[in-house]
Amino acid sequence: MTERSQSEPAEGEAGGPVNTTRCAEVLSLSPASTAEPEAQSGLGAGSPSPQVKVLLVTERVDGFFLDRLTDRGELVGETQHDTLDEAMWQAYSEYPAISDWRFCPDDADPLEYIQTRSRP
């Protein structure tokens, strides 16, 4: 067992949040891929929805969050789920062709990370 100083937050304590982010690239776009997720707001009715290129599933204390990003890193929508399986099911129901999920390093920009990994 490793000792830690009292000023050092333990894993998962306030000041030391533990986030685990998985990322994947949307490989082909279907008509459903430009639809707004239910929990997403801010785009006016009739506005064309941007195309989603990157998906992130982030584990937080209050659940799993599925984020949808454009190829410029703009957030298109976010939904909250109770389990990782639910978040993954939602992603696959919206986007039929998704790359393999990878763990994204905490210090990396997820969009850049996906783009560098998808180049031949």
C-alpha positions as CSV (number, residue, x, y, z in Angstrom):
1,M,0.0,0.0,0.0
2,T,1.3,3.4,-1.0
3,E,1.2,6.3,1.5
4,R,0.1,9.7,0.3
5,S,0.3,13.1,2.0
6,Q,-2.9,14.5,3.4
7,S,-2.7,17.4,0.9
8,E,-2.7,15.0,-2.0
9,P,-6.2,14.0,-3.2
10,A,-6.9,10.3,-3.5
11,E,-8.1,8.9,-6.8
12,G,-11.7,9.9,-7.3
13,E,-11.7,12.6,-4.5
14,A,-12.5,16.2,-5.1
15,G,-9.5,17.9,-6.7
16,G,-8.5,14.6,-8.3
17,P,-11.3,13.6,-10.6
18,V,-11.0,10.3,-12.5
19,N,-12.3,10.5,-16.0
20,T,-11.9,7.7,-18.5
21,T,-12.5,8.7,-22.0
22,R,-13.0,6.4,-24.9
23,C,-13.0,7.8,-28.5
24,A,-14.0,6.5,-31.9
25,E,-14.3,7.9,-35.4
26,V,-17.6,7.8,-37.4
27,L,-16.5,6.0,-40.6
28,S,-19.5,6.6,-42.8
29,L,-22.4,8.9,-42.4
30,S,-25.9,7.7,-42.6
31,P,-29.0,9.9,-42.7
32,A,-29.4,9.3,-38.9
33,S,-25.9,10.7,-38.2
34,T,-27.0,14.3,-38.8
35,A,-30.0,14.0,-36.5
36,E,-30.0,15.9,-33.3
37,P,-29.7,13.7,-30.1
38,E,-32.7,14.1,-27.8
39,A,-30.6,15.8,-25.0
40,Q,-29.0,18.3,-27.4
41,S,-30.3,21.8,-27.7
42,G,-29.2,25.1,-29.1
43,L,-29.7,24.5,-32.8
44,G,-32.8,26.2,-34.2
45,A,-35.6,24.2,-35.8
46,G,-34.9,23.8,-39.5
47,S,-31.1,24.4,-39.1
48,P,-29.0,21.9,-40.8
49,S,-27.2,19.7,-38.2
50,P,-23.4,19.5,-38.6
51,Q,-22.1,16.0,-39.4
52,V,-20.6,14.1,-36.5
53,K,-17.1,12.7,-37.1
54,V,-15.8,11.9,-33.5
55,L,-17.6,10.1,-30.6
56,L,-16.4,10.3,-27.0
57,V,-17.7,8.3,-24.1
58,T,-16.5,9.8,-20.8
59,E,-17.0,8.1,-17.5
60,R,-17.7,10.5,-14.7
61,V,-19.0,10.2,-11.2
62,D,-22.6,10.8,-12.3
63,G,-22.6,8.4,-15.3
64,F,-21.3,7.9,-18.8
65,F,-21.6,10.8,-21.3
66,L,-21.7,10.3,-25.1
67,D,-20.4,13.4,-26.9
68,R,-20.7,13.9,-30.6
69,L,-18.1,16.2,-32.3
70,T,-17.7,17.6,-35.8
71,D,-14.4,17.3,-37.7
72,R,-13.6,20.7,-36.2
73,G,-14.1,19.6,-32.6
74,E,-17.4,21.4,-32.2
75,L,-19.8,19.7,-29.8
76,V,-23.0,18.7,-31.6
77,G,-24.7,16.9,-28.7
78,E,-24.3,15.0,-25.5
79,T,-26.4,12.3,-23.8
80,Q,-26.0,10.9,-20.3
81,H,-26.3,7.1,-19.7
82,D,-26.2,4.9,-16.6
83,T,-23.8,2.4,-18.0
84,L,-21.0,2.1,-20.6
85,D,-23.1,-0.5,-22.5
86,E,-26.0,2.0,-22.8
87,A,-23.7,4.7,-24.1
88,M,-22.2,2.3,-26.6
89,W,-25.6,1.0,-27.7
90,Q,-26.7,4.6,-28.3
91,A,-23.6,5.3,-30.4
92,Y,-24.1,2.2,-32.5
93,S,-27.8,2.9,-33.0
94,E,-27.0,6.4,-34.4
95,Y,-23.9,5.6,-36.3
96,P,-23.6,2.1,-37.9
97,A,-20.0,2.4,-39.0
98,I,-17.7,3.3,-36.1
99,S,-13.9,2.7,-35.8
100,D,-12.7,0.6,-32.9
101,W,-13.0,2.4,-29.6
102,R,-9.7,3.5,-28.0
103,F,-8.8,5.0,-24.7
104,C,-7.9,8.6,-25.2
105,P,-4.9,9.9,-23.2
106,D,-6.0,12.6,-20.7
107,D,-3.4,15.1,-22.0
108,A,-4.4,14.6,-25.7
109,D,-7.0,16.5,-27.7
110,P,-9.5,13.7,-28.7
111,L,-10.0,15.0,-32.2
112,E,-6.3,15.2,-32.9
113,Y,-5.7,11.8,-31.3
114,I,-8.4,10.2,-33.5
115,Q,-7.1,12.0,-36.7
116,T,-3.5,10.9,-36.1
117,R,-4.6,7.3,-35.5
118,S,-6.8,7.1,-38.6
119,R,-4.1,8.3,-41.1
120,P,-2.4,5.4,-43.0
